[in-house]
Amino acid sequence: MPGCTALQWGIPGRPLTPPPDLRLEANSLTALVDANGSGKSSQLKVIAGWQAP
């Protein structure tokens, strides 16, 4: 099962979000929902490996 544990990104010592622990079940649908500018796209880029944590 893919996932990530204590994932953080941002300026060293000042992470942009609390560190999420995420596990994704096969064939499941997951949504990130939050306010504009809260880091949803950045989080997905880090999880996909397109951006360094």
N, C-alpha and C positions, 0 to 999 in steps of 0.2 A: 504494500500500500504506500504510494508516494506521500510525502509530507515534509514538513520542516519543523524544527524545534528552536525556540528562542531567536527567531530571525529578527535582526535589527539592521537599519541603514540610516544614513544621515552623517552629519559632522561627528568626528570622533568625540565621544563623551556626551553627545547631545543627540540621541536617536530621535527620529521623527515620529515614531509611534511606539507604543508598548510592544514588547516582543511577543508575537503570536506563536502558539503551538498549533499546527495545522496538520490534519490527516484527511486525505481524500479517498473515499471508497471508489472502487472501479465502477464505471457506468453511473456515477452520481452527478448531480447538478449542484454547483455551489455558486453563490452570488456574494459579492462584496458590496455593501450598501453603507454609505456615509455621506457627509456633506461635501460640497465642492472643495477641492484643495486639501482634502484630508489624507491623501497618499494612496488611494486605491490603485491607480495606474502604476505608481512607483512600486507598490508591493507586488503586483502581478509581474512586472518586469524583473524584479529580483527573483521571484519564485521561478520564472521561466529561464533565468540565467542570462537575460539580455542586459542586466545592469548589476554591477557588483554591490554586495551588501555593505 
